[in-house]
Amino acid sequence: MELKLEDFLYDLPEDRIAKHPPKERSGSKLLFYNKGEISHHEFKNIKDLIPDNSLLVFNDTKVIPARIIMYKETGARIEIFLLEPIKPSKVHEEVMNSSGSCAWKCMIGNAKKWKHNSALEIPELSLKATRTGEDIVTFEWLAGTFSDVLTEIGKIPLPPYINREVDEIDQERYQTVYSKMKGAVAAPTAGLHFTKEIIISFSSKQIKTDYLTLHVSAGTFQPIKSENISEHPMHNEQIWITQENIQNILNHDKAIAVGTTSMRTLESLYWYGVKLLNGETDFFIKKNDPYAFGPVDKKEALTAVLERMNHLNTHTLGGHTEIFIYPGYEFQICDGLVTNYHLPGSTLILLVSAFIGSDWRGIYQSALENNYRFLSYGDSSLLLR
């Protein structure tokens, strides 16, 4: 069945896009969708809506100040947006902790003014940025780590639809309270509502919390332009999972993903197990892998990943995913999803539609009628199939 983009559009008034975070993290509205029924709550009471013995899975990626503004001697303004690390490693944490030099794939604003192999400098930081390829920038500096350099010169990369300059409050609020692993260029926004107090409160209901990592890329904002949705080129994102993640999934009745990034990671983990059972060891989930392989028993797939990690003598395993979840996808791990409200015609709307079917329209209509705020700084929903 060919999916048409027009079937995943809805009218989003500009004034419903949240341009600033709420006064309190947990002060958001929460729409609860439970097997077809919709009710409205306050986010701070989410604990009361999650089934006992659930596993709640968070993405602990940390947003880096990925926007760098530099100037040529002529005064021309060049904007460098970090996309993914290249050297000395492709592992975000290693590059953030590197000293002396590193290279990144970047989006370059005003690129026509910046010739290849020419350098821009910030003398007071002894920093030099050289355009060493069409979209490659090599940075060189004298003191500290690249993380230190970014702290000095970088800006938090707010989504384009927020359409304002970064405020001081964004440094804190466009970051989850549990963020840890540096590397994202966009926040896993479903997690922005959680406070440390809410997370601690889950233990009173035997709700287990767990953390994995997907470094959110700028591709998450890439609009679908092909009328036939399946032709959309999906972005590639780095993921990290642990043996504990797998054991927790096996030991709990329901797995609820906090955010679409956690959901994509959990489902990618399953399909990696399927690929291992088919003799493929490369931890890279291509966008159509779920539609190319037949499903297997969940426990069998996850056990295959555990055995692979034991063979490699590692507790943590890194890979990449460009998994494309759209209607017709059969979920293998996730029973629930905590998520904000997404752009019309986006890959994230497709994911929500795949998860709960055509009811997504009723949910979005109900959110609009009840004055919910939309997108990254907007209100939340808890969806149970």
Secondary structure, 3 states (H helix, E strand, C coil): CCCEHHHHCCCCCHHHECCCCCCCCCCCEEEEEECCEEEEEEHHHHHHHCCCCEEEEEECEEECCCEEEEECCCCCEEEEEEEEEEECCCCHHHHHCCEEEEEEEEEEECHHHCCCCCEEEEHHHCEEEEECCCCEEEEEEEEEEHHHHHHHHEECCCCHHHCCCCCHHHHHHCCCCCCCEEEECCCCHHHHHCCHHHHHHHHHHCCEEEEEEECCCHHHHCCCCCCEHHHCCCCCEEEEEEHHHHHHHHHCCEEEEECHHHHHHHHHHHHHHHHHHCCCCCCEECCCHHHHCCCCCHHHHHHHHHHHHHHCCCCEEEEEECCCCCCCCCCCCCCEEEECCCCCCCHHHHHHHHHHCCHHHHHHHHHHHCCCCECCCCCEEEEEC
